[in-house]
Protein backbone atom coordinates (compact mmCIF):
# COMPACT_ATOMS: atom_id res chain seq x y z
CA UNK A 1 0.00 0.00 0.00
CA UNK A 2 1.58 3.26 -1.13
CA UNK A 3 1.60 6.23 1.21
CA UNK A 4 2.64 9.77 0.40
CA UNK A 5 5.45 10.88 2.75
CA UNK A 6 4.13 13.15 5.48
CA UNK A 7 5.80 16.59 5.72
CA UNK A 8 7.70 17.27 8.95
CA UNK A 9 5.31 19.91 10.26
CA UNK A 10 2.36 17.60 9.71
CA UNK A 11 4.14 14.84 11.62
CA UNK A 12 4.68 17.24 14.50
CA UNK A 13 1.02 18.20 14.50
CA UNK A 14 -0.01 14.57 14.33
CA UNK A 15 2.27 13.64 17.23
CA UNK A 16 0.77 16.39 19.33
CA UNK A 17 -2.74 15.26 18.46
CA UNK A 18 -1.89 11.67 19.21
CA UNK A 19 -0.54 12.62 22.62
CA UNK A 20 -3.48 14.84 23.42
CA UNK A 21 -6.19 12.45 22.26
CA UNK A 22 -4.99 8.87 22.07
CA UNK A 23 -2.81 8.39 25.10
CA UNK A 24 -4.85 10.02 27.86
CA UNK A 25 -5.05 7.43 30.63
CA UNK A 26 -8.13 7.77 32.78
CA UNK A 27 -7.61 6.31 36.24
CA UNK A 28 -11.32 5.65 36.63
CA UNK A 29 -11.50 3.20 33.72
CA UNK A 30 -11.93 -0.35 35.04
CA UNK A 31 -9.68 -3.13 33.82
CA UNK A 32 -11.47 -5.11 31.14
CA UNK A 33 -12.08 -8.79 31.69
CA UNK A 34 -11.96 -11.48 29.04
CA UNK A 35 -15.13 -12.52 27.28
CA UNK A 36 -16.80 -15.80 28.16
CA UNK A 37 -16.19 -18.67 25.71
CA UNK A 38 -19.72 -18.42 24.28
CA UNK A 39 -19.24 -14.74 23.54
CA UNK A 40 -15.89 -15.43 21.89
CA UNK A 41 -17.32 -17.92 19.43
CA UNK A 42 -20.28 -15.65 18.78
CA UNK A 43 -17.75 -13.01 17.75
CA UNK A 44 -16.09 -15.52 15.41
CA UNK A 45 -19.47 -16.28 13.80
CA UNK A 46 -20.15 -12.57 13.39
CA UNK A 47 -16.93 -12.23 11.40
CA UNK A 48 -18.34 -14.62 8.77
CA UNK A 49 -20.86 -11.96 7.77
CA UNK A 50 -18.25 -9.25 7.18
CA UNK A 51 -15.71 -8.54 4.46
CA UNK A 52 -12.17 -9.71 5.22
CA UNK A 53 -8.93 -10.17 3.31
CA UNK A 54 -7.83 -12.85 5.78
CA UNK A 55 -8.90 -16.52 5.75
CA UNK A 56 -11.88 -17.15 8.00
CA UNK A 57 -11.88 -19.68 10.80
CA UNK A 58 -9.35 -18.26 13.27
CA UNK A 59 -10.29 -15.33 15.51
CA UNK A 60 -8.05 -13.42 17.93
CA UNK A 61 -9.40 -13.09 21.46
CA UNK A 62 -6.61 -11.50 23.49
CA UNK A 63 -3.12 -10.14 22.72
CA UNK A 64 -0.23 -10.15 25.20
CA UNK A 65 2.49 -8.03 23.58
CA UNK A 66 5.89 -6.92 24.91
CA UNK A 67 7.91 -4.39 22.93
CA UNK A 68 11.56 -3.42 23.49
CA UNK A 69 12.37 -0.41 21.29
CA UNK A 70 15.88 0.79 20.48
CA UNK A 71 15.21 4.38 19.47
CA UNK A 72 18.83 5.11 18.50
CA UNK A 73 19.04 2.08 16.22
CA UNK A 74 15.47 2.57 14.91
CA UNK A 75 14.62 -1.07 15.60
CA UNK A 76 12.56 -3.01 18.13
CA UNK A 77 12.09 -6.52 19.43
CA UNK A 78 8.67 -7.96 20.13
CA UNK A 79 7.10 -10.93 21.85
CA UNK A 80 3.45 -11.74 21.17
CA UNK A 81 1.22 -14.35 22.78
CA UNK A 82 -2.13 -14.26 21.01
CA UNK A 83 -5.11 -16.22 22.32
CA UNK A 84 -7.07 -17.45 19.30
CA UNK A 85 -10.27 -19.38 18.70
CA UNK A 86 -10.00 -22.01 15.95
CA UNK A 87 -13.36 -22.89 14.39
CA UNK A 88 -12.27 -25.99 12.46
CA UNK A 89 -9.13 -28.15 12.22
CA UNK A 90 -6.35 -26.35 10.35
CA UNK A 91 -2.64 -26.87 9.72
CA UNK A 92 -1.93 -23.18 9.08
CA UNK A 93 -2.88 -19.77 10.46
CA UNK A 94 -2.70 -16.55 8.44
CA UNK A 95 -2.65 -13.03 9.91
CA UNK A 96 -1.28 -9.59 9.04
CA UNK A 97 2.42 -8.76 9.35
CA UNK A 98 4.39 -6.06 7.56
CA UNK A 99 8.18 -5.64 7.61
CA UNK A 100 8.50 -7.98 10.59
CA UNK A 101 11.11 -10.73 10.96
CA UNK A 102 10.08 -13.83 12.92
CA UNK A 103 12.66 -15.53 15.13
CA UNK A 104 10.33 -18.28 16.38
CA UNK A 105 6.65 -19.20 16.38
CA UNK A 106 4.68 -21.95 18.11
CA UNK A 107 1.12 -22.80 19.10
CA UNK A 108 0.12 -24.09 22.53
CA UNK A 109 -3.08 -25.89 23.45
CA UNK A 110 -4.72 -27.13 26.62
CA UNK A 111 -2.90 -29.78 28.57
CA UNK A 112 0.52 -28.47 27.57
CA UNK A 113 0.38 -29.54 23.92
CA UNK A 114 2.73 -27.52 21.71
CA UNK A 115 3.72 -27.40 18.07
CA UNK A 116 6.62 -25.36 16.73
CA UNK A 117 5.99 -23.96 13.26
CA UNK A 118 7.12 -26.14 10.38
CA UNK A 119 7.30 -23.25 7.93
CA UNK A 120 6.57 -19.50 7.86
CA UNK A 121 5.52 -17.78 4.64
CA UNK A 122 5.31 -14.02 4.09
CA UNK A 123 3.27 -12.35 1.38
CA UNK A 124 4.54 -8.77 0.99
CA UNK A 125 1.75 -7.78 -1.41
CA UNK A 126 -1.02 -8.96 0.92
CA UNK A 127 0.95 -7.93 4.04
CA UNK A 128 0.36 -11.31 5.65
CA UNK A 129 2.29 -14.10 7.32
CA UNK A 130 1.21 -17.75 7.37
CA UNK A 131 2.54 -20.17 9.97
CA UNK A 132 2.34 -23.86 9.07
CA UNK A 133 2.26 -26.77 11.53
CA UNK A 134 3.18 -30.41 11.01
CA UNK A 135 -0.18 -31.58 12.36
CA UNK A 136 -3.60 -29.84 12.13
CA UNK A 137 -4.78 -28.17 15.31
CA UNK A 138 -8.32 -29.10 16.34
CA UNK A 139 -11.21 -26.75 17.04
CA UNK A 140 -10.70 -24.89 20.29
CA UNK A 141 -8.67 -22.13 21.93
CA UNK A 142 -4.89 -21.84 21.61
CA UNK A 143 -2.02 -19.52 22.41
CA UNK A 144 -0.02 -18.48 19.35
CA UNK A 145 3.46 -17.34 20.43
CA UNK A 146 5.72 -15.31 18.14
CA UNK A 147 9.16 -13.80 18.78
CA UNK A 148 9.94 -11.16 16.20
CA UNK A 149 11.66 -7.88 15.38
CA UNK A 150 10.87 -4.82 13.29
CA UNK A 151 11.87 -1.31 12.30
CA UNK A 152 11.02 2.10 13.72
CA UNK A 153 10.11 4.45 10.89
CA UNK A 154 10.35 8.20 10.44
CA UNK A 155 6.93 8.72 8.86
CA UNK A 156 3.69 8.68 10.87
CA UNK A 157 2.83 5.03 10.22
CA UNK A 158 3.24 2.10 12.59
CA UNK A 159 5.87 2.71 15.28
CA UNK A 160 7.80 5.85 14.33
CA UNK A 161 10.24 8.37 15.80
CA UNK A 162 10.06 12.14 15.95
CA UNK A 163 13.16 14.25 16.67
CA UNK A 164 12.85 17.77 18.07
CA UNK A 165 15.03 20.52 19.52
CA UNK A 166 15.24 21.32 23.23
CA UNK A 167 17.56 23.56 25.30
CA UNK A 168 19.46 20.36 26.18
CA UNK A 169 19.83 19.35 22.53
CA UNK A 170 17.98 17.08 20.13
CA UNK A 171 15.52 14.63 21.67
CA UNK A 172 13.80 11.62 20.12
CA UNK A 173 10.31 10.48 21.01
CA UNK A 174 8.46 7.39 19.78
CA UNK A 175 4.80 7.17 18.85
CA UNK A 176 2.43 4.80 17.08
CA UNK A 177 -0.05 5.64 14.35
CA UNK A 178 -2.01 2.50 13.47
CA UNK A 179 -5.11 3.86 11.75
CA UNK A 180 -6.21 2.46 9.51
CA UNK A 181 -4.05 -0.62 8.91
CA UNK A 182 -0.55 -0.06 10.31
CA UNK A 183 -0.69 -2.04 13.57
CA UNK A 184 0.64 -4.96 11.51
CA UNK A 185 4.03 -3.25 11.31
CA UNK A 186 4.48 -3.39 15.11
CA UNK A 187 2.65 -6.57 16.04
CA UNK A 188 1.52 -9.66 14.14
CA UNK A 189 -2.25 -9.31 14.26
CA UNK A 190 -5.64 -9.63 12.63
CA UNK A 191 -5.36 -6.01 11.55
CA UNK A 192 -8.93 -5.41 10.39
CA UNK A 193 -11.51 -3.39 12.36
CA UNK A 194 -13.97 -6.27 12.82
CA UNK A 195 -11.39 -8.49 14.52
CA UNK A 196 -11.73 -6.95 17.97
CA UNK A 197 -9.85 -8.27 20.99
CA UNK A 198 -8.42 -7.17 24.33
CA UNK A 199 -4.76 -6.16 24.70
CA UNK A 200 -2.12 -6.46 27.42
CA UNK A 201 0.78 -4.25 26.35
CA UNK A 202 4.11 -4.01 28.17
CA UNK A 203 7.31 -2.22 27.15
CA UNK A 204 10.97 -2.37 28.14
CA UNK A 205 12.21 1.22 28.01
CA UNK A 206 14.77 3.63 29.54
CA UNK A 207 14.04 4.35 33.20
CA UNK A 208 14.19 8.11 32.73
CA UNK A 209 11.52 8.26 30.02
CA UNK A 210 7.73 8.16 30.26
CA UNK A 211 5.86 5.34 28.53
CA UNK A 212 2.23 5.99 27.59
CA UNK A 213 -0.57 3.79 26.27
CA UNK A 214 -4.37 3.72 26.16
CA UNK A 215 -4.64 2.33 29.67
CA UNK A 216 -3.11 3.33 33.01
CA UNK A 217 0.15 1.71 34.10
CA UNK A 218 -0.63 -1.34 36.24
CA UNK A 219 2.97 -1.92 37.38
CA UNK A 220 6.56 -0.96 36.63
CA UNK A 221 9.69 -2.97 37.40
CA UNK A 222 13.26 -1.63 37.40
CA UNK A 223 15.52 -4.03 35.50
CA UNK A 224 18.87 -2.38 36.15
CA UNK A 225 21.25 -0.87 33.59
CA UNK A 226 18.92 2.12 33.27
CA UNK A 227 15.95 0.11 31.96
CA UNK A 228 12.47 -0.63 33.28
CA UNK A 229 9.59 -2.93 32.30
CA UNK A 230 6.27 -1.07 32.23
CA UNK A 231 2.97 -2.99 32.21
CA UNK A 232 -0.31 -1.40 31.16
CA UNK A 233 -3.77 -2.51 32.26
CA UNK A 234 -5.89 -4.66 29.97
CA UNK A 235 -7.76 -2.65 27.35
CA UNK A 236 -11.45 -2.96 26.56
CA UNK A 237 -12.27 -5.14 23.56
CA UNK A 238 -11.30 -3.04 20.54
CA UNK A 239 -9.83 -2.99 17.04
CA UNK A 240 -6.07 -3.11 16.50
CA UNK A 241 -5.84 0.41 15.09
CA UNK A 242 -6.93 1.89 18.45
CA UNK A 243 -3.89 0.57 20.34
CA UNK A 244 -1.36 3.30 21.20
CA UNK A 245 2.19 3.50 22.54
CA UNK A 246 4.31 6.60 23.14
CA UNK A 247 7.73 7.04 24.73
CA UNK A 248 9.81 10.09 25.46
CA UNK A 249 10.93 12.88 27.76
CA UNK A 250 7.34 13.74 28.67
CA UNK A 251 5.41 15.44 31.43
CA UNK A 252 1.79 14.90 32.44
CA UNK A 253 -0.81 17.39 33.70
CA UNK A 254 -3.92 16.06 35.44
CA UNK A 255 -7.31 17.24 36.58
CA UNK A 256 -10.34 15.54 38.09
CA UNK A 257 -13.74 15.48 36.36
CA UNK A 258 -16.66 13.74 38.09
CA UNK A 259 -14.31 11.46 39.98
CA UNK A 260 -12.19 10.55 36.95
CA UNK A 261 -8.59 11.66 36.57
CA UNK A 262 -7.89 13.09 33.12
CA UNK A 263 -4.29 13.47 31.97
CA UNK A 264 -2.65 15.30 29.09
CA UNK A 265 0.89 14.45 28.02
CA UNK A 266 3.35 17.02 26.68
CA UNK A 267 7.05 17.16 25.93
CA UNK A 268 9.09 18.34 28.91
CA UNK A 269 8.92 22.10 29.32
CA UNK A 270 5.55 22.51 27.61
CA UNK A 271 3.37 21.44 30.51
CA UNK A 272 1.79 24.90 30.88
CA UNK A 273 0.22 24.53 27.44
CA UNK A 274 -1.68 21.45 28.53
CA UNK A 275 -3.45 23.16 31.41
C-alpha positions in Angstrom: 0.0 0.0 0.0 1.6 3.3 -1.1 1.6 6.2 1.2 2.6 9.8 0.4 5.4 10.9 2.7 4.1 13.1 5.5 5.8 16.6 5.7 7.7 17.3 8.9 5.3 19.9 10.3 2.4 17.6 9.7 4.1 14.8 11.6 4.7 17.2 14.5 1.0 18.2 14.5 0.0 14.6 14.3 2.3 13.6 17.2 0.8 16.4 19.3 -2.7 15.3 18.5 -1.9 11.7 19.2 -0.5 12.6 22.6 -3.5 14.8 23.4 -6.2 12.5 22.3 -5.0 8.9 22.1 -2.8 8.4 25.1 -4.8 10.0 27.9 -5.0 7.4 30.6 -8.1 7.8 32.8 -7.6 6.3 36.2 -11.3 5.7 36.6 -11.5 3.2 33.7 -11.9 -0.4 35.0 -9.7 -3.1 33.8 -11.5 -5.1 31.1 -12.1 -8.8 31.7 -12.0 -11.5 29.0 -15.1 -12.5 27.3 -16.8 -15.8 28.2 -16.2 -18.7 25.7 -19.7 -18.4 24.3 -19.2 -14.7 23.5 -15.9 -15.4 21.9 -17.3 -17.9 19.4 -20.3 -15.6 18.8 -17.7 -13.0 17.7 -16.1 -15.5 15.4 -19.5 -16.3 13.8 -20.2 -12.6 13.4 -16.9 -12.2 11.4 -18.3 -14.6 8.8 -20.9 -12.0 7.8 -18.2 -9.3 7.2 -15.7 -8.5 4.5 -12.2 -9.7 5.2 -8.9 -10.2 3.3 -7.8 -12.9 5.8 -8.9 -16.5 5.8 -11.9 -17.1 8.0 -11.9 -19.7 10.8 -9.3 -18.3 13.3 -10.3 -15.3 15.5 -8.0 -13.4 17.9 -9.4 -13.1 21.5 -6.6 -11.5 23.5 -3.1 -10.1 22.7 -0.2 -10.1 25.2 2.5 -8.0 23.6 5.9 -6.9 24.9 7.9 -4.4 22.9 11.6 -3.4 23.5 12.4 -0.4 21.3 15.9 0.8 20.5 15.2 4.4 19.5 18.8 5.1 18.5 19.0 2.1 16.2 15.5 2.6 14.9 14.6 -1.1 15.6 12.6 -3.0 18.1 12.1 -6.5 19.4 8.7 -8.0 20.1 7.1 -10.9 21.8 3.4 -11.7 21.2 1.2 -14.4 22.8 -2.1 -14.3 21.0 -5.1 -16.2 22.3 -7.1 -17.4 19.3 -10.3 -19.4 18.7 -10.0 -22.0 15.9 -13.4 -22.9 14.4 -12.3 -26.0 12.5 -9.1 -28.2 12.2 -6.4 -26.4 10.4 -2.6 -26.9 9.7 -1.9 -23.2 9.1 -2.9 -19.8 10.5 -2.7 -16.5 8.4 -2.6 -13.0 9.9 -1.3 -9.6 9.0 2.4 -8.8 9.4 4.4 -6.1 7.6 8.2 -5.6 7.6 8.5 -8.0 10.6 11.1 -10.7 11.0 10.1 -13.8 12.9 12.7 -15.5 15.1 10.3 -18.3 16.4 6.7 -19.2 16.4 4.7 -21.9 18.1 1.1 -22.8 19.1 0.1 -24.1 22.5 -3.1 -25.9 23.4 -4.7 -27.1 26.6 -2.9 -29.8 28.6 0.5 -28.5 27.6 0.4 -29.5 23.9 2.7 -27.5 21.7 3.7 -27.4 18.1 6.6 -25.4 16.7 6.0 -24.0 13.3 7.1 -26.1 10.4 7.3 -23.2 7.9 6.6 -19.5 7.9 5.5 -17.8 4.6 5.3 -14.0 4.1 3.3 -12.3 1.4 4.5 -8.8 1.0 1.8 -7.8 -1.4 -1.0 -9.0 0.9 0.9 -7.9 4.0 0.4 -11.3 5.7 2.3 -14.1 7.3 1.2 -17.7 7.4 2.5 -20.2 10.0 2.3 -23.9 9.1 2.3 -26.8 11.5 3.2 -30.4 11.0 -0.2 -31.6 12.4 -3.6 -29.8 12.1 -4.8 -28.2 15.3 -8.3 -29.1 16.3 -11.2 -26.8 17.0 -10.7 -24.9 20.3 -8.7 -22.1 21.9 -4.9 -21.8 21.6 -2.0 -19.5 22.4 0.0 -18.5 19.3 3.5 -17.3 20.4 5.7 -15.3 18.1 9.2 -13.8 18.8 9.9 -11.2 16.2 11.7 -7.9 15.4 10.9 -4.8 13.3 11.9 -1.3 12.3 11.0 2.1 13.7 10.1 4.5 10.9 10.4 8.2 10.4 6.9 8.7 8.9 3.7 8.7 10.9 2.8 5.0 10.2 3.2 2.1 12.6 5.9 2.7 15.3 7.8 5.9 14.3 10.2 8.4 15.8 10.1 12.1 16.0 13.2 14.3 16.7 12.8 17.8 18.1 15.0 20.5 19.5 15.2 21.3 23.2 17.6 23.6 25.3 19.5 20.4 26.2 19.8 19.3 22.5 18.0 17.1 20.1 15.5 14.6 21.7 13.8 11.6 20.1 10.3 10.5 21.0 8.5 7.4 19.8 4.8 7.2 18.8 2.4 4.8 17.1 0.0 5.6 14.4 -2.0 2.5 13.5 -5.1 3.9 11.8 -6.2 2.5 9.5 -4.1 -0.6 8.9 -0.6 -0.1 10.3 -0.7 -2.0 13.6 0.6 -5.0 11.5 4.0 -3.3 11.3 4.5 -3.4 15.1 2.7 -6.6 16.0 1.5 -9.7 14.1 -2.3 -9.3 14.3 -5.6 -9.6 12.6 -5.4 -6.0 11.5 -8.9 -5.4 10.4 -11.5 -3.4 12.4 -14.0 -6.3 12.8 -11.4 -8.5 14.5 -11.7 -6.9 18.0 -9.8 -8.3 21.0 -8.4 -7.2 24.3 -4.8 -6.2 24.7 -2.1 -6.5 27.4 0.8 -4.3 26.3 4.1 -4.0 28.2 7.3 -2.2 27.1 11.0 -2.4 28.1 12.2 1.2 28.0 14.8 3.6 29.5 14.0 4.4 33.2 14.2 8.1 32.7 11.5 8.3 30.0 7.7 8.2 30.3 5.9 5.3 28.5 2.2 6.0 27.6 -0.6 3.8 26.3 -4.4 3.7 26.2 -4.6 2.3 29.7 -3.1 3.3 33.0 0.2 1.7 34.1 -0.6 -1.3 36.2 3.0 -1.9 37.4 6.6 -1.0 36.6 9.7 -3.0 37.4 13.3 -1.6 37.4 15.5 -4.0 35.5 18.9 -2.4 36.2 21.2 -0.9 33.6 18.9 2.1 33.3 16.0 0.1 32.0 12.5 -0.6 33.3 9.6 -2.9 32.3 6.3 -1.1 32.2 3.0 -3.0 32.2 -0.3 -1.4 31.2 -3.8 -2.5 32.3 -5.9 -4.7 30.0 -7.8 -2.6 27.3 -11.4 -3.0 26.6 -12.3 -5.1 23.6 -11.3 -3.0 20.5 -9.8 -3.0 17.0 -6.1 -3.1 16.5 -5.8 0.4 15.1 -6.9 1.9 18.4 -3.9 0.6 20.3 -1.4 3.3 21.2 2.2 3.5 22.5 4.3 6.6 23.1 7.7 7.0 24.7 9.8 10.1 25.5 10.9 12.9 27.8 7.3 13.7 28.7 5.4 15.4 31.4 1.8 14.9 32.4 -0.8 17.4 33.7 -3.9 16.1 35.4 -7.3 17.2 36.6 -10.3 15.5 38.1 -13.7 15.5 36.4 -16.7 13.7 38.1 -14.3 11.5 40.0 -12.2 10.5 37.0 -8.6 11.7 36.6 -7.9 13.1 33.1 -4.3 13.5 32.0 -2.7 15.3 29.1 0.9 14.4 28.0 3.4 17.0 26.7 7.0 17.2 25.9 9.1 18.3 28.9 8.9 22.1 29.3 5.5 22.5 27.6 3.4 21.4 30.5 1.8 24.9 30.9 0.2 24.5 27.4 -1.7 21.5 28.5 -3.5 23.2 31.4 
